[in-house]
Amino acid sequence: MQYAQGGYEATFGRYEVDEANRTFTYHVEGGLVRSLVGKDLVRSFELRGNQLIVKSANPDEHWRVAWDHY
């Protein structure tokens, strides 16, 4: 089964931030990728200059996303 149609993944849900450990847990409540619904995904984050960098806390997953603020 293809994970995300055309490389697009859209989800929504609640999250809880653990500032001390620089992580947050994303509680997926719905989305296009049905296999993610109901999961609790732990993500690490880093603030670097004008960027927010997010990546999986799972060492087996090798991805990261960066958002710039101008």
C-alpha positions in Angstrom: 0.0 0.0 0.0 1.3 3.4 -0.9 2.0 5.5 2.2 1.1 8.9 0.9 -0.6 9.6 -2.5 1.8 11.7 -4.6 4.1 12.4 -1.6 1.3 14.3 0.2 0.4 13.5 3.8 -2.3 15.4 5.6 -3.3 14.8 9.3 -4.8 16.6 12.2 -4.9 16.1 15.9 -3.8 17.2 19.3 -0.3 17.5 20.6 1.5 17.7 24.0 4.9 19.5 24.3 7.7 18.3 26.6 9.9 21.4 26.6 12.6 19.9 28.8 13.2 17.1 26.4 12.5 19.2 23.3 9.9 16.7 22.1 6.2 16.7 21.4 3.7 13.9 21.1 1.3 14.2 18.2 -2.0 12.4 18.7 -3.3 11.7 15.2 -7.1 12.0 15.1 -7.7 11.9 11.4 -6.0 12.2 8.0 -5.5 11.0 4.5 -3.1 8.3 5.6 -5.5 6.1 7.4 -2.8 3.9 9.0 -1.7 6.9 11.1 -5.1 7.6 12.7 -5.1 6.7 16.4 -1.3 6.7 16.7 0.7 8.8 19.1 3.8 10.0 17.2 6.8 11.4 19.2 8.7 14.1 17.5 11.8 16.0 18.5 12.1 19.7 17.7 14.8 22.3 17.5 14.6 26.1 17.1 17.6 27.3 15.1 17.5 31.0 14.2 14.3 31.5 12.2 13.8 27.8 11.7 11.7 25.2 13.4 13.2 21.8 12.7 11.1 18.7 13.4 12.1 15.0 13.1 11.0 11.7 14.4 12.2 10.6 17.8 12.4 7.0 16.4 16.1 6.4 15.4 14.9 4.0 12.6 13.1 6.9 10.8 15.4 9.2 8.8 13.6 12.4 7.9 13.3 16.0 9.0 11.2 19.0 8.1 12.2 22.6 8.5 9.9 25.7 8.5 11.3 29.1 8.1 9.8 32.3 9.7 10.5 35.5 7.9 
